[in-house]
Amino acid sequence: MSGRNCYPRPDFQRETWLSLNGQWQFAFDDENRGLDAHWELQPEKFNLRIQVPFCYQCSQSGIGDSAYHPYVWYRTEFTVPQSFFAEEGQRVLLRFGAVDWACELWLNGCRIGSHTGGYAPFDIDITSALSAHGEKQTLVLRVTDTDRCDHPRGKQTWLRKPDRCWYTPVSGIWQSVWLESVPPQHIRFFAMIPRLSDSALSCALTLSSPPTADCTLYMEISFSGRVVQSLSLRISQAYTEFAVPIHAEDSVDEIHYWSPEHPNLYDVHLRLQQQSLSDNVLTYFGMRSIETKNGCVLLNHRPFYQRLLLNQGYYDGGLLTAVNDDDYRADLQMIRDMGFNGIRMHQKMEDPLLYYWADRLGLVVWAELPSCYTFSQEAMAHTVRLATDFIRRDINHPSIICWVPFNESWGVRNIYDHDGQQQFALSLYHWIKAQDPSRLVSTNDGWEQVTSDLCCIHDYAADGNALTVKWDDFDRLLASDAAGRMLYANGFRYEGQPLILSEFGGIAYKACFSEEDWGYSQRETTQEAFLYRFRSLMQYIVAHPAIQGFCYTQFTDVMQETNGLAFMDRTLKISADIIRGILSPGEESK
């Protein structure tokens, strides 16, 4: 078994579902003949086997071919359980966590839909294309994935091999596939934004279609098994906004706020009732706020110093896909044990399981869009759509406190003085704020910044002494550069935002390096040399009065990039206790 068979959306869960992960048939189509030759009707063309949800490039797929194959095909058979039709009129949804890049789908020889976008989820109602109950159903996908740079790629190289800090690309299905049973009228999206100022929860309900008969939403909110609020609401439109008061349980402790120290979560049961059919969804939220004031970041109205670790989200054997469902929890627990209180999920819209465990364990997350690497009308359209899909899927996770649409001017390489690129970055900042006013936005993280909620600087100085040379003259730094690129784009300047050193360190460390190994500045082969540099960086940063948080590069090595605190297999190079002791002196034994 692949180890990827738990419910793929634990933050938005239905009871009646079926995992389609496992072994599928597979075929390469390098000459692009399959579409015209109707491979969807020719099972003999599928001469390989692949383990879904792993891409063909990784070893866990059972194929492990990293060569460039722009067209691939998948085929599987399944039987829909009788329980899916326990109520008359039930519909069957086919759901994909992510398929990179574009796909077309056939069920039992009939084309049922398509999707474009390598990181976002999608679903298709397949009810009308199903054969009779109890019969085998045949699903076929054709996937196209090229090396174009006007698609959001993130850390997937567009070259033929990994290069610098870009890694083996991922094609095809790389997140879970499953079936779900829903009534004709069901919940498509449900957004919850906490309002600490007036002890309320703002909710936005989106249905699959406008109600054609009496329709009622029942909502029950509980904390630690105790019901704290319930309501019923008549629904007459496909989209409805409403607010729910979340009362304090006593006059001292107030509401149970979510924070890394106390990751309190409220459970939510939603039931949409229309005539005899009901759609039941289990979800949750955390009461928390994130804002900036007087140069500080405030979590729940209190100063919050962020100790973040940059996470590339590449897994040994699985590339973008964790080998086991529990790997997400294990990674975050390891990061907590090292003394970090959050992660910057770098250049990846991650599997929902990671955000779920961040909510549960208590780690804040910076959620970052994968970058395009050209600037064009096509690239802008893809980026806006990805930002929308990202926010729509993950808006309810209390762990996510910041959206990062751009990193180091990737995809907007001339933003310093290019009006169109500046306007696009500004428009995306405001678009994200319109979609989700409850979080911070770091618009172009690292340098050449425009309007943003934070001042985020990247500086891979070798050690604390090198930082001192630049950062002691703080006014000069803010007016110019930290790493050879101006901190602000032409026409923009620092306006008192909280300052985060959002990338630094990157110390390459292992006992023996190969020619391909890559890292920032000098490579270290002894623990003593690594710890000297790591400690000197941390001591300077934590003592600097203007720095309100940091993000160290990085959690693990990834392929040729050797600057992780752990190897790619998650074996720590330095014990968690030592790292914790440097980050938070006196807490080594905790």
N, C-alpha and C positions, 0 to 999 in steps of 0.2 A: 504493500500500500504506500501511497505517496506521502501520507501524513498531512494531507490538505483536505480534510473532509468535515471540519466543523462548519457551523453556519457562517457564511462569508460576511454577513452584515450584522454582527451582534449588537450594533447600535440601532438597528431598525429590523426587528426580527418577527417573522411569521412562523406559525407552527407547522404548516403543511408544505414541505419542500423536499427536493431530491437532488443530491450532489451528482453532477455528471463528470467530476474529476476522475481520472484513471487513465487506462490505456485506450487510445484512439488509433485509427488508421491514419496514415500520413503519406504525403508525396511532395517532392520538389517538382517545380514546373518552370525551369530556367528559361525555356524557349517560349513561354507564355502561350502554350497550345491548348491548355485545359478548358478555357472558357468556350472557344469555338468548337472544340471537340466534345463538349458536354460531359466533362468528367464527373459531374454531379450524378450522372446516371451510369457510371462505369466503375464499379467497386474494384475491378482488377487493376486499375491504375494506381491504387493506394498500396504500394509495395513496402512501406515502412510502418513501424509502430512507434508512437510517441506517448509519453506520460504527461497528460494534461494536469495542472496548468503550467508546465515548464516549457520554455522556448527550445527550439531545436538546437540552438547554439550551446546550451549547457549540458553537462553530463547527466544531471538528474532526469532529463527528457528521455534518456536511452539512445539518443542520437549523437549529441556532442559534436556537431559540425559547425565550425565558426566561419565557414566560407560564405560569400555573398550569394544569397538566393532570393531574388526579389518577389517571386511568386510561389506560394505554398498552399497545399490543400489539406483539409482535415475531414475525417469521416468517422461517425460513431453511430451505434444503435442503442436505443433505450426503450423501456416500457413505462408508460405513465401509470403510477399506482392508482388503484381504484379509489383510494381515500381522497384523491384530488377532485373527485366528482361526487363527494358525499352530499352536496347540496346541488339541486338542479340549477343550471345556468352558470356554474363555475367556469372561470377562464384559466388557461395555463400560460404562464409567462416563462419565457426562456431568458435567463439573465447571464450576462458576462461582466466580470469585474473589470477586465481590460484586454483588448486585442490590438496589437501594434502592427500595422498602422490602419489600413482600410480593409474591410471584409464584406463579402456578399454571402448570403446564407440561403440554403435550400432545405426544405423538409419534405421527405417522401417525394422528391423530384420536383417540387413546386418552389419557386423563388419566394422567400418570405420577407426579405428585407436586406438592408445594408447598414454599415456604420463606418464613420471616418473619425479617427482620433485615437492615438495610441495609449492614452493614460486613463481615459474616462470610462465609466460604466455605461451600459445600455441594456435595454430589454426589448423583447418582441413578443406580442401576443400570438401564439402559435396554434390556438384552439382550432381554427377553421381548417388548418392544414394537417391535423392529426388523422391518422387512420382510426379504425374502430378500436374501442376500448379493449385493452389486453393485447393488442398486436404490437409487434416491433415497429418503432419509428426510426427512420434513417435521417440523420442530420449531417449536412455537408457544408463546410466553409471554404471559401477561397480567400486568401489573405495576400494583400500587396504591401510590401514594405521596401522602400528604396533608401538611398543615402542622401536624399534631398535635405537641404538645410533650412528650407522655409516651413518645415514641420517641427513642432516642439520635440526635441531630441533628448534634452537633459544631458546626462553623462554618456550617452551612446555615441561612439565615434562615427563619423561619416567617412572615415578613411577605411582602408582594408585591414588595419590592425590597430590595437590600442596604442594611444599616443599621448604623452604627457599625463594630463589628468582626465583623459577620456578613455572609455573602456569598451569591451566587446558589446556590440549592439544586441538588441533583443527583438525578435520578430514573432508575430503570431500571438496565440493565447498565452498570457503570462499571469493572469489572475483567475480565480475560480469561476466555474461554469455551473449553473444550477437551474432547476425548475421550481416554480412556485405556483400554488393554487390561490386564486383570488376571485372574489365576486365581480360581476360586470362593473359595478360602481365601487372603486377602491381608492385607497390613499396613495397618491403618487409621491408627494413630498410633505414633510411636516417640519417646519423650522421653529426653534425655540430660542429666544434671546432673553437672558435674565436682565432684570432691571433692579439693581440693588437700591437705587435711590428711593424707590417707592414700593419695594418688596413685592415685585410682580414679575410675571413671565409673559413676554410678548410672543404670541404664537401666530403662525401663518400656515394654513392648510390648503394644499392643492390636491384636487381630486382628478381621477382619470377622465372624467367628463362632467358636464353640468348635470345635476340631478334631474330626473324626469318624474320622480315621485317623492313622497315624504322621505326625508333623509335626516338622520340625527347622529351627531358625534357625541359619544360618551368618553370622558377623560377622567382617569383616576390617577392621582399623584401620591406616592408613598415614600417614606424615608425609614430605612431600617425595618421595613415590614409594617409600619404604621401609616394608615391613610391620613394625609394632611390636607388634601383638597380633592374635590370631585365636582364635575359639572356635566351638564348636557346642553347641547347647542343645536338648534335646528339649522341645517345647511341648505341654502337655496341656490348657491353659485359654485362654480368650479374652484374659485379662489376665495378664501375667507380669512380675515385677520381678527384676532381677539386677544384679550389679556386675561391672565389668571392671577389673582392675588396669592402670594405665598407668605402666609402669616408667620411671625416669630412664635416660637414655642415657649419662650420665657423672656423676661425683660432684661436679662443679662447677656445671654449668649446669642441672642437674636437668631437669625437664620443660619443653617449649617452651610457656611460658605465652602467652596472648593478651592484648594490650594495644594501645592506640592507636599506640604506638611500634613494636610488633612484633606485627602481627595474625596470629599463627601459627594455622593451622587443621589439624586432623586430618581426613583423608578416611575415610569409612565406607562399606563395601559390605555391604548386608544382602541375604541370600537366604533366603527362606522356602520350604522344600521340603516338599511333600506329594505322595507317590507320584511321578508323572512330571512334575508341574506345579511351577513355581517362580515366586515373585514377587521381582523384583530391584529394589532401591531404592538410589540413591546419595545420601548425605547427608554431613554433616560436623559437627564441634563444635570449640570452643575451650576449652582448659584455663584457666580463670580463676575467681577468687572476687571477690565484692564484699560488703563488710560495713562496719559502723561500730564505732569504738572510741575512747573518750576524746575525743569531740567531733570526730573525723576520719572521713572516708571512706577506706577501705582497698581498693585494687585489688591483688589478689594479695599481700595482707598488707603493702602499702606505701602511704603517704599518697598520695592522688590528688586533685589540685586540678582541678576541672571548669571548663572554658571552653566553655560550651554556647551554641548559637544556636537561637532558637526558629524552627521551620519549620512554616508553616500547611499545606503540602502542596497548594497550589492552583497550577495550571499555566496559562500563557497559551494560550488556545485549547482547553484540555482540562478546565478546572476541576479536579475531584479526580483526573483521569487524566492522567498524563504522555503527551505526544504520541508519544514514542519510548521504547523500552526503555532506551536508553542515557542518557536524561535523568536517571535516578536516580543513576547513577554520576557524571555530569557535575556535578550539584548538590553531591554529597558531596565531590567533589574540589575544587570551588570553595570550599566551607566549610573544608576542610583547608588549602587554600592561604592562607586569611585568618588562620589561626592558631588556629582553634577545634579542640577535641578531641572534640566531641560535639554532639548536637542534642537538643532537646526537640521530639518530633513532636506538635504541638499539636492536640488534639481530633480525632484521626483514627487509625483502624486502617489503616495505609498498605499499599500494594501490597507483597507479599513481596520484590519486587526491590530495594526501598530497603534493607530490613534485610540482604539478601544483600550488597549493596555496602558497607554499613557494616561488616559482618563482614570483608570482603576488604580494604577500604581502611584500616580502623582508626579508627572513630569510635564513641564510646559513644552510646547512645540511651536517652532517657526515653520510654517507650511509654505514651501517655495515652488513656483511654477517651473517646469522643465523649459529650457530656453530653445528658441530657434537660433540659427546662426547667420541668418540674412535678414535684411529689412525689406519688406515688400507688402503689397496689399494682401497677398495670400498669407504671409506670416502673421500679419496683424489680425486677420480674421481667425486664424487658428488659435492664436494666443487669447483673444477675447473669449472665444467659445470654451477653451480649456479653463480659464479663470472662472467662468460661470458654472461649468460642470463641477469644478473643484469645490467651490463655495456651496453649491446646492447639495452635494453629497455630504460634506463634512462640517456644515455650519453648527451642528449641535454638540460637537466635541469641546468640552470646557478646556481641555489641554491646549488646544490651538489658540494662541494669543496674538499671532502676527502673520500676515500674508506678505510674501516676497515675490512680486511679479517679475523683477529683473535682477540679475546678478552680474556685477562688474561690466556692465554695458554689453553683455552678450546679446546678440541680435539687434542691438542699437549702438553699434560700435562707434558711430560719429555723434553720439548724443551731446558731446561737449558743446558743439556749436551748430548742430543740425536742427532746424526749427521743427521739421516734421517728426523727427525722433523724440524730441523733447515733448511735443504736443501729444504724441502717442503715449509716452510714459505718464504724462499728467492725466490724460483721459483715462488710463487704466487705474491710476490711483483713485480718481473720483468714481469710476465704475465700481471698483471693489467697495468703496465706502457706501455707495448707494445700495449694493447688494447686502453688505454686512457692516453696519455702522458700529458694531460692538467690539471690533478688534483694531489693532495697530496695523499700519502698512509701512514697510521699508521698500520704497519704490524702486531704487536702483542701488542695491546693496553693495557697498565697497568703495565706490568713488564716482565722480561725475554725477553727483546726486542732484535731483530736482526736488519739488515739493514732496515731503515725506514726514511721517510722524516721529522718526528717529534719525539721528545722525550715525550711520553705520560705516565704520572704517575697517579696511583690510590692511594689515601690516605684518609681513612675515620677517620681521627683524629677528636676527639670529639668537639674541639673548636680551636680558634686561638692560645691559649696558648700551646696546644698540638702540633700544627704545628710548633710553634716557636722552640720547643725543637729539632726537627729534621731538619727543613728547614733552620735555621740560619747557620748551618754548611753545606753549599751547596756542597762543594767538596766531603765530606764524603757521603752525600746522593747519589750523582751521581755514586759513586764508589761502593755503596752497595745496600741499600734497603730503601723503604719508609713505607712498610706495611708488612714486614716479608718475602718478596720475592725479590730476586735480581733484580735490574732494568734492567740489561742486561744479556743475555745468555752468557755462557762460550765462550770466543773467540771474544766477541763484547764489544764495549764500547761507551760512549757518545762522539760524534764528532761535537758538536756545533749546533745541530739542535734546532729549537725553542722548548721551553719547555711548554707543556700544562698540567695542572692538570685536566685530562680528566675524572676523577670520584672523587667526594668528597662529604662531607655533609651527605646525607642520614639520616637526623634527623627524627626519628619517633615521630610524634606528633598527638595526638587526645585526647579528654577529658577523654575517658575511653577505656582501652585496654582489649582485651580478651587474653586467653592463646595462641591462634594461631597467634596473631599479631607479626610481625617481623620487626626489623629495625636495624640500626647500632648504637652501643654503647647505652648510656642511653636513655630511652624513656621519652618524655616530655608530660605533661598533661596541661600545661598552655601556653598561647601565649607569656607571658613575658619570660619564660624559653627558649622557642623555638627561639624567636627573639634575645636573648642574644647570643646564640650559633651561629645562622645564621650570625648575624652582626659581631661577632668576627672572624669568618672564612673569610668572605668577606673582612673585613678591612685588614687582614694580606695578603691575596692572592693578592689583587689589588695593595698593596704597595710593594710587592716583586719585585725587579728589573728584575729578570730572568724569571718570569712567564709571558708568552705571551697570555694566555687565560685560560679559565676554563670551566668545564662542571659540573653543580650541579646535584646531584641525589636526587629527580627526579621530573617530572611534576606531576604525580598523584600516589595515592595509587593504588596498584594492588592486589586484593584479600588479602592475609595475609601480604603483604609487605606494611607497613604503613608510609613510609617516603616520601610521596608526598607533594608538595605545595598545591595540591588540592586532594579532595577525588576522588574515581573512577568515580563518576557521574559528575565530573568537577566542583563541588562546591569548591571555593577557601577556604582554611583554614586561609589564611592571605590575606588581600586585595592587589590587584595588585599595588596600589599606594605605599603601605608600602614596598613591595618587590622592586619596581622601585627605591624608595628613598634610599634603602640600596645599590643596585647595582650601581646607578648613583646619588649620592647626588645632591640635587638641582633640580631634574627633577620629583619630586613627582606629580606635577600638570599637567604634560604633558600627 
